[in-house]
Amino acid sequence: MTDGSSFMRPVNETPVDAPEAELPHDHTLVMKVMPMPADANANGDIFGGWVMAQVDMAGAVLAARYAQGRMATVAVNQFIFKAPVRVGDLVSFYARMERIGNTSMTINVGAFAERMGNQGRYIKVTEASLIYVAIDNDGRPRPVPRKTG
């Protein structure tokens, strides 16, 4: 008799053959999060959809600063999974404004995992390019405010 969870693999703790990465100096740290066991798939790695949601939130942090109000994600131009994210990783999200249009903003987001037991060493796990649009209270596009001075 099993406890009902034997169909799940244990948490994936095997080393990943991924090069150590330097944190980007031309991006802004916008968010840090630690995935939990409920975010893992049957292989013991974190669901790609969970990672995608975190990347969208990280990009939205920077977009909100520029939009100075409501904005919405309208496109994901590119999303690259470079290495798996694991339960217990501390994942840091760095964002950089790539382009500001009249109503839209293109933002590059990189995610870097700091493995448990390897503090201060990072692996680049994800990179994405997303487009956000500033919207008014009715959900219609509005101009992105231009910073002056």
trRosetta pair geometry for C-beta under 8 A, 3 or more apart (Angstrom, degrees):
i j d omega theta_ij theta_ji phi_ij phi_ji
2 5 7.5 -146 152 43 109 46
2 6 4.1 -72 -161 -10 146 134
3 6 6.7 121 44 -37 73 88
5 8 5.3 -33 177 23 81 116
7 42 7.4 -48 135 -139 84 117
8 42 5.9 -126 -126 -136 65 70
9 12 7.3 38 117 -63 122 81
9 42 6.1 90 9 162 95 63
9 43 5.9 10 42 -139 142 27
9 44 5.0 -86 97 -35 108 106
10 13 7.8 -37 122 -1 105 101
10 44 6.3 19 102 -94 40 136
11 37 7.0 -80 -84 -110 113 95
11 40 7.0 -88 -116 -117 77 171
11 44 4.9 140 -148 -154 28 111
11 86 7.2 88 177 -173 96 98
11 87 5.0 -81 -139 46 121 130
11 88 7.6 61 179 -2 145 117
12 40 8.0 177 8 -152 97 128
12 43 6.4 17 -55 140 132 75
12 44 3.3 143 -27 106 85 121
12 45 5.5 -8 24 -60 148 71
12 84 7.1 -17 96 119 150 149
12 86 5.8 -123 78 -121 94 106
12 87 7.9 124 40 17 73 91
13 44 8.0 -72 -21 156 58 142
13 86 7.4 106 -94 -163 46 146
16 83 5.2 88 163 -164 147 118
16 84 6.4 -160 -101 43 136 90
16 123 6.5 67 82 -149 132 169
18 82 7.0 101 -138 137 127 94
18 83 4.1 -3 -83 -92 155 145
18 123 4.6 69 105 -152 130 124
18 124 7.7 -149 169 51 123 62
18 125 8.0 24 -178 -89 168 64
19 123 7.5 141 80 -128 38 80
20 121 5.5 -66 -130 -166 119 95
20 122 6.6 94 -165 65 74 52
20 123 6.6 -75 -116 -83 42 65
21 112 6.1 -132 82 -125 126 110
21 122 5.1 -73 67 105 85 96
21 123 5.9 102 8 -140 105 24
21 124 4.1 88 -53 -27 169 94
22 122 7.5 105 -118 60 11 120
23 92 7.1 -21 -119 99 119 144
23 94 6.7 143 -169 -52 88 149
23 112 6.1 -105 -102 10 80 173
23 122 6.1 82 -61 24 83 165
24 27 4.0 51 96 15 127 112
24 94 5.2 161 47 125 111 156
24 96 7.4 -86 129 -39 145 125
24 110 6.0 102 -10 45 133 148
26 96 6.0 28 126 -104 83 143
27 94 3.6 81 119 158 133 109
27 95 5.9 145 -167 62 102 17
27 96 4.3 -89 -106 -48 77 99
27 108 7.3 -101 -103 94 117 99
27 110 6.3 -131 -46 29 175 111
28 62 6.6 135 61 -95 124 115
28 94 6.5 157 71 -157 30 72
28 95 5.8 -32 60 63 85 74
28 96 7.0 138 8 -82 77 58
29 32 7.4 3 -178 -47 110 94
29 92 6.2 -43 -134 -174 103 109
29 93 7.4 109 -155 77 57 50
29 94 5.6 -41 -90 -98 50 78
30 58 5.0 122 85 -162 121 78
30 59 8.0 121 81 -67 161 20
30 61 4.1 153 -178 80 122 143
30 62 5.7 -80 -92 -43 148 90
30 93 5.6 -58 63 101 89 97
30 94 6.9 134 7 -124 85 26
30 95 4.8 8 -11 11 139 115
31 54 7.3 -164 112 -176 140 89
31 57 6.6 74 -71 112 172 101
31 58 4.6 -123 29 -103 128 88
31 61 6.1 175 -41 -24 107 152
31 92 7.6 160 90 -155 51 45
31 93 4.4 3 62 47 93 120
32 90 6.2 4 -175 177 109 93
32 91 6.8 161 -154 83 57 48
32 92 5.1 -18 -102 -101 88 67
32 93 7.2 -163 -77 14 39 77
33 54 5.9 -131 46 -135 148 130
33 90 7.9 163 82 -157 26 54
33 91 5.5 -22 65 61 74 99
33 93 7.6 20 10 -14 98 112
34 88 6.7 -3 -169 -143 107 24
34 89 6.8 179 -137 83 69 45
34 90 5.4 -33 -86 -101 93 61
34 91 7.1 157 -92 13 37 79
35 39 4.3 -112 -166 76 102 146
35 40 7.3 115 144 -58 121 77
35 46 4.6 -26 177 -104 171 134
35 50 6.5 87 -121 136 121 141
35 85 6.0 97 0 139 147 118
35 86 7.5 173 64 105 123 27
35 87 5.8 -104 102 -110 95 48
35 88 7.6 -50 69 2 75 27
35 89 6.4 21 28 50 100 89
35 91 6.9 45 -20 -6 94 127
36 39 5.4 101 57 2 62 104
36 87 6.6 27 -176 -139 18 94
37 40 5.6 -47 -159 13 45 119
37 87 5.3 33 -82 -126 57 144
39 46 5.1 2 128 -137 103 91
39 47 6.1 -120 176 19 67 95
39 50 4.7 100 -162 -130 106 168
39 87 7.3 152 63 -96 93 82
40 43 7.9 -131 174 68 93 57
40 44 5.7 -10 -179 -152 132 29
40 45 6.3 147 -147 79 85 17
40 46 5.7 -63 -97 -90 60 46
40 47 7.1 172 -139 -26 14 75
40 87 5.4 -38 -58 -54 130 110
41 44 7.4 -51 72 12 65 20
41 45 5.8 -10 39 66 101 71
41 46 7.4 88 -4 170 83 9
41 47 5.3 119 -52 -79 96 72
44 86 7.4 6 142 -136 85 85
44 87 7.2 -83 -176 1 73 111
45 84 4.1 -70 -139 -165 132 130
45 85 6.7 107 -174 63 84 52
45 86 6.4 -62 -123 -93 63 60
46 50 5.4 -100 171 71 99 131
46 51 6.1 108 115 -50 116 98
46 84 7.0 147 33 -180 77 81
46 85 4.0 -36 36 87 131 102
46 86 6.7 -138 -19 -81 97 11
46 87 7.0 151 -65 -59 90 57
46 89 7.8 -90 -22 32 135 122
47 50 4.3 96 69 -2 94 102
47 51 7.2 -162 98 -4 54 82
48 51 5.5 -54 -153 37 39 113
48 52 6.2 42 149 -23 70 104
48 81 6.2 -59 -122 -78 110 145
49 52 5.4 -49 -145 35 34 115
49 53 6.4 38 155 -21 65 102
50 53 5.8 -53 -152 33 31 111
50 54 6.6 29 151 -17 63 105
50 85 8.0 -125 90 74 109 138
51 54 5.8 -57 -152 36 33 110
51 55 6.4 34 151 -20 67 106
51 81 7.2 88 95 -107 156 103
51 85 5.7 156 -86 6 118 141
51 111 6.9 -159 -163 58 100 172
51 125 7.4 -117 -140 127 137 118
51 126 5.7 164 168 -57 125 156
52 55 5.7 -54 -148 35 32 113
52 56 6.4 34 153 -20 65 104
52 76 7.9 -15 -156 -111 108 161
52 79 6.6 14 -112 -154 100 149
52 128 7.8 115 -129 -81 69 157
53 56 5.7 -53 -150 34 32 113
53 57 6.5 31 152 -17 65 104
54 57 5.7 -53 -149 37 34 110
54 58 6.2 36 152 -21 66 106
54 91 6.9 43 145 105 157 140
54 93 6.6 -156 148 -65 97 140
54 111 7.2 77 106 -105 117 139
55 58 5.6 -53 -146 36 31 113
55 59 6.4 31 155 -16 65 105
55 79 7.4 133 92 -129 163 105
55 93 6.8 -177 -110 -130 52 127
55 109 5.0 143 -162 104 88 144
55 111 6.2 -84 -87 -44 95 124
55 126 6.1 -102 -76 126 131 139
55 128 5.0 72 171 26 144 145
55 130 7.4 154 138 -36 98 134
56 59 5.9 -55 -148 38 29 109
56 60 6.3 33 152 -24 63 108
56 73 5.6 -27 -153 -76 110 158
56 76 7.9 -66 -87 -82 98 116
56 130 6.6 147 -114 -114 65 161
57 60 5.4 -55 -147 35 32 116
57 61 6.9 46 151 -32 63 92
58 61 5.9 -40 -161 13 35 114
58 62 7.7 22 150 -4 60 98
58 93 3.5 -97 -119 147 151 148
58 94 7.9 8 173 24 133 14
58 95 5.7 177 147 -52 92 118
58 109 5.1 117 97 -143 118 134
58 111 7.5 168 8 -82 166 93
59 62 6.2 -60 -163 40 40 103
59 63 6.0 38 146 -18 73 112
59 73 7.4 83 90 -101 125 109
59 95 5.7 156 -105 -119 51 132
59 107 4.5 143 -151 95 99 135
59 109 4.8 -89 -66 -49 93 132
59 128 7.4 -83 -52 94 133 114
59 130 4.6 43 178 55 172 138
59 132 6.7 175 138 -39 106 122
60 63 5.2 -55 -137 44 37 115
60 64 5.9 44 160 -28 70 103
60 71 7.0 176 -144 84 82 111
60 73 6.9 -68 -76 -56 103 100
60 132 6.6 140 -105 -99 63 144
61 64 6.1 -55 -151 30 23 110
61 65 7.0 26 149 -21 58 103
61 95 6.8 162 67 16 99 152
62 65 5.7 -50 -156 27 37 115
62 66 6.9 23 153 -8 66 105
62 95 4.2 -143 -22 115 142 141
62 96 7.8 -102 -145 -61 167 6
62 97 6.3 -158 160 -61 126 84
62 105 8.0 -156 117 143 93 140
62 107 5.5 145 81 -132 129 140
63 66 6.0 -65 -154 43 34 103
63 67 5.7 25 156 -15 73 115
63 71 5.0 -140 142 103 115 157
63 105 5.2 164 -123 76 88 139
63 107 6.0 -99 -59 -30 93 146
63 132 3.8 13 -136 64 152 164
64 67 5.7 -56 -129 45 30 106
64 68 7.8 113 169 -63 53 20
64 69 8.0 -162 -153 54 70 17
64 71 6.1 -148 -87 26 58 121
65 68 7.5 9 169 -65 26 61
66 97 6.6 106 -55 -101 148 138
66 100 6.6 -136 -178 -108 145 124
66 105 5.7 122 84 -97 146 153
66 134 7.9 -110 111 -68 85 117
66 144 5.9 1 145 -167 101 117
66 145 7.5 -173 171 56 57 81
67 70 7.0 -96 142 83 134 27
67 71 4.0 -142 -59 -53 172 124
67 105 7.1 -111 -57 -8 92 138
67 132 7.1 -91 -49 128 132 122
67 134 4.0 174 -136 -103 102 98
67 144 6.0 -74 -103 -125 58 83
67 145 7.5 106 -166 15 24 90
68 145 5.1 -6 25 19 134 137
69 134 6.7 69 70 -159 96 99
69 135 8.0 -134 116 69 101 50
69 136 7.9 7 131 -114 140 42
69 142 7.8 -17 80 69 136 138
70 134 7.2 108 89 -165 60 59
70 135 4.9 -63 113 72 108 85
70 136 7.0 98 57 -155 123 6
70 137 7.0 136 6 -84 146 43
70 139 8.0 -83 135 -96 145 48
71 105 7.6 -16 -154 26 147 121
71 132 4.8 43 157 165 123 114
71 133 6.3 172 -157 85 80 36
71 134 5.0 -45 -97 -101 93 46
71 135 6.1 142 -114 11 32 81
72 132 6.6 165 81 -156 30 74
72 133 5.7 -17 58 57 83 86
72 135 5.5 29 -4 -13 106 134
72 139 7.5 38 -31 -148 145 81
73 76 7.5 15 176 -55 116 83
73 130 6.1 -43 -139 -179 102 122
73 131 7.4 109 -160 81 58 51
73 132 5.6 -45 -96 -100 49 77
74 104 7.2 -77 40 -120 137 111
74 131 5.3 -55 65 102 92 99
74 132 6.7 136 8 -125 85 23
74 133 5.0 44 -25 -9 134 111
75 130 6.9 165 91 -158 56 55
75 131 4.2 17 53 41 98 115
76 79 5.5 6 163 -41 125 114
76 128 6.4 -40 -156 -171 102 116
76 129 7.4 124 -168 81 55 55
76 130 5.3 -25 -108 -105 66 79
76 131 7.8 -146 -71 19 26 75
77 106 7.4 10 -4 -143 140 111
77 129 4.3 -41 61 95 110 109
77 130 7.1 -164 12 -88 80 24
77 131 6.6 79 -32 -23 102 102
78 127 7.6 -13 120 115 107 86
78 128 6.2 179 95 -147 66 50
78 129 4.5 43 40 28 97 103
79 126 7.3 -14 -169 -167 77 103
79 127 7.9 174 -148 91 37 48
79 128 4.5 8 -108 -110 70 103
79 129 8.0 -129 -61 31 54 59
80 126 6.7 158 84 -154 58 54
80 127 4.9 -2 54 58 106 87
80 128 7.1 -171 21 -74 64 58
81 84 7.8 33 173 -83 113 46
81 125 7.2 -20 -156 164 65 70
81 126 5.8 -21 -110 -101 53 85
82 123 7.9 -164 105 156 112 88
82 124 5.4 7 74 111 155 86
82 125 5.7 -167 60 -159 92 21
82 126 6.3 -159 14 -74 89 30
82 127 6.8 52 -29 -1 120 93
83 113 7.2 -118 93 25 115 130
83 123 5.3 -59 68 149 157 124
83 124 7.1 112 16 87 113 49
83 125 4.8 -89 65 -116 85 68
84 125 7.1 -54 98 -144 12 111
85 89 5.5 -123 -165 46 77 149
85 91 6.1 -1 -137 -80 127 133
85 111 7.6 -35 -79 135 126 133
85 113 5.6 -176 -120 -84 76 136
85 125 5.3 77 -68 -180 86 158
85 126 7.7 -25 -46 -24 115 113
86 89 4.9 109 59 -32 75 109
86 113 7.2 96 25 -172 82 147
86 115 6.9 37 46 -123 130 86
86 116 7.8 -103 99 7 121 100
88 115 7.9 46 107 -162 96 54
88 116 4.3 -21 143 -38 121 134
89 113 4.2 -27 -171 -157 137 107
89 114 6.5 138 -168 62 74 47
89 115 5.9 -37 -109 -101 86 47
89 116 6.9 -105 -82 -25 41 79
89 125 8.0 70 157 -45 161 155
90 113 7.3 132 67 -158 43 55
90 114 4.4 -20 62 58 96 107
90 116 8.0 114 -14 -71 84 64
91 111 5.6 0 -176 -173 109 105
91 112 7.0 152 -156 75 59 40
91 113 5.3 -26 -99 -97 77 69
91 114 7.6 -165 -77 18 30 73
91 125 7.0 -63 -127 38 109 141
92 111 7.2 157 79 -155 44 54
92 112 4.9 -20 61 62 95 96
92 114 6.9 52 -11 -16 106 107
92 122 7.3 -53 37 -122 120 130
93 109 6.0 -8 -170 -169 99 106
93 110 7.4 160 -153 82 51 44
93 111 5.3 -19 -100 -101 74 77
93 112 8.0 -179 -78 21 29 72
94 109 7.1 153 80 -155 46 55
94 110 4.9 -13 61 60 98 93
94 111 7.9 -178 21 -81 71 31
94 112 7.0 28 -3 -2 110 112
95 107 5.5 -1 -168 179 109 115
95 108 6.9 154 -154 82 56 51
95 109 4.9 -18 -99 -100 83 77
95 110 7.9 -176 -77 21 38 65
96 107 6.9 158 77 -158 39 68
96 108 4.9 -11 58 58 93 101
97 100 6.5 5 177 -49 123 95
97 105 6.4 -58 -138 -169 97 107
97 106 7.6 101 -167 77 57 56
97 107 5.9 -40 -105 -103 48 79
98 106 4.4 -61 69 104 110 99
98 107 6.3 179 6 -102 92 21
98 108 5.2 91 -50 -21 117 98
98 129 7.0 -5 -1 -139 158 104
99 104 7.9 12 107 109 98 93
99 105 7.1 170 89 -154 59 43
99 106 4.1 26 46 36 98 114
100 104 7.7 174 -156 94 41 51
100 105 5.4 -7 -109 -108 69 80
100 106 8.0 -136 -64 24 34 71
100 144 5.6 -127 -168 91 106 154
101 104 4.2 18 45 55 120 87
101 105 7.3 -143 23 -66 75 37
101 106 7.9 69 -17 -16 99 92
101 144 7.3 105 73 8 50 128
102 143 5.7 -67 174 -118 74 80
102 144 7.0 156 152 16 25 88
103 133 5.3 23 138 -155 98 91
103 134 5.5 -129 -163 47 69 87
103 141 4.0 35 -174 -179 157 114
103 142 6.3 134 -125 70 103 23
103 143 6.0 -84 -84 -100 69 33
103 144 6.2 150 -134 -26 24 83
104 131 5.6 -4 -171 -173 119 104
104 132 6.9 152 -155 81 66 42
104 133 5.0 -36 -96 -96 74 75
104 134 7.8 -145 -79 6 27 74
104 141 7.9 -32 -54 -140 75 125
104 144 7.4 -87 42 -34 16 126
105 131 7.0 156 78 -153 44 56
105 132 5.0 -16 59 61 97 92
105 133 7.7 176 17 -84 73 29
105 134 7.5 74 -13 -35 107 88
105 144 6.1 116 -55 -99 102 151
106 129 6.4 6 -177 -177 98 97
106 130 7.4 167 -151 86 54 38
106 131 5.2 -25 -97 -97 71 78
107 129 7.3 166 84 -152 40 53
107 130 5.4 -20 62 64 90 86
107 131 7.7 159 17 -92 73 29
107 132 6.6 15 2 2 119 109
108 127 7.3 -8 -173 -171 92 91
108 128 7.4 165 -153 88 50 45
108 129 5.4 -22 -99 -100 69 76
109 126 7.8 -5 113 115 92 100
109 127 7.2 168 89 -152 54 46
109 128 5.0 -8 58 60 97 92
109 129 7.8 177 19 -82 72 29
109 130 6.6 11 0 7 116 112
110 124 6.2 -44 -174 -142 109 105
110 126 7.1 164 -156 91 44 60
110 127 5.1 -8 -107 -105 75 81
111 124 7.3 113 79 -161 51 59
111 125 5.1 -56 102 64 100 95
111 126 4.0 20 39 52 117 99
111 127 7.5 -148 20 -67 72 42
112 122 4.3 7 174 -173 117 125
112 123 6.8 155 -159 72 67 35
112 124 5.5 -38 -100 -98 78 53
112 125 6.7 151 -116 8 22 86
113 122 6.7 141 69 -155 39 67
113 123 5.0 -21 59 60 94 92
113 125 4.7 61 -16 -34 110 131
114 118 6.7 -157 -177 91 65 84
114 119 6.3 42 172 -124 120 46
114 120 7.3 76 -142 -6 119 17
114 121 6.8 126 -138 70 74 49
114 122 5.6 -42 -80 -95 74 73
115 118 4.2 34 69 37 98 120
115 121 7.1 -29 34 84 94 99
115 123 7.0 43 -33 3 103 117
118 121 4.4 -67 162 54 103 117
124 127 6.9 12 171 -47 116 101
133 141 5.2 -61 171 -111 123 97
134 141 6.8 80 76 -157 63 64
134 142 5.1 -82 118 69 101 80
134 143 6.8 -15 75 108 138 19
134 144 4.9 159 -13 -84 139 67
134 145 7.9 155 -125 -7 166 69
135 138 8.0 -127 168 72 97 49
135 139 5.3 -8 176 -149 136 34
135 140 6.2 140 -154 67 84 25
135 141 6.0 -56 -101 -93 67 35
135 142 6.2 109 -149 8 18 93
136 139 7.2 -55 67 13 64 16
136 140 5.2 -9 36 58 105 82
136 141 7.8 24 -4 98 85 11
136 142 4.6 101 -51 -44 89 130
